[in-house]
């Protein structure tokens, strides 16, 4: 069981400067990341259309293993790196002869090579899932997420002397905690949920004792915690492509993901078993305890770049869950496609509750 935690803070950034591959004559530069402050808005809710663009309160990091409300990989990785020394990354150059006859010449290419790629991947994973452990129950994850909400509002109460303001803060806290619970989904076909036409449609199976908790951080990040038989086994991070407005997917991988998880990911390909047509290309990093990190370009259909962190031990029995990027699905990532109308809500058992609109 991976005993690490999801560090969530007020911005999202970078932690190492290293390019994955380069020509000898090229210079590599570290791309700039723009820090994002998280607005103090309502939490997520199936029956609140505004929740698709809202977020939980921001919070500074507390003591212990509490999970703050936003993800700051820059600070998280720096802290983890202080505990475990990051493996050395060196530039390795190779010279080969190309061409024939008079056109024959020697060509030198260079790339950055990680001396311990599994350790690098684990450092990134440990930073990203700080506060959480594989095998946690949905109730434990909800409690951990609730800690950051409580801490945020407790800090506000300490600074507030006006009784009316204190009452308002307490109400906002209760609203946040109630909204958090509404993000707990049980995948049962009888629930008639809308997640089968969303960006996570291939991440779960109905009627297989699977659950999910999802939360939002501002307009640029959603996090999905997946459970099988009551145990956390996967966390999916969906970043709006506007998080990196000046980069395409390859630029995000080189400028961010390779710095968080290591410069030498495995290039993976998913093919159609009948035609051998390429359905999906993605990067995969493997940690010391077989934890997996995968990145996917889902910008064309859903407008997001996805990072999935998986407990490889549990996945060996559950099976890989990979998106179908080249499929025929034409779904978008709007509220209607993901969750139905704004009147749709779920009860505590995961069953759909009809709202004001009887057509829903």
PyMOL commands that set and color helices and strands:
alter all, ss='L'
color gray80, all
select helices_A, chain A and resi 49-53+73-83+101-103+117-128+138-159+163-182+189-191+195-197+241-244+249-261+312-318+335-339
alter helices_A, ss='H'
color red, helices_A
select strands_A, chain A and resi 22-23+89-98+105-114+184-186+210-217+221-228+231-240+266-271+278-286+292-298+304-310+345-346+352-353
alter strands_A, ss='S'
color yellow, strands_A
deselect
rebuild
show_as cartoon
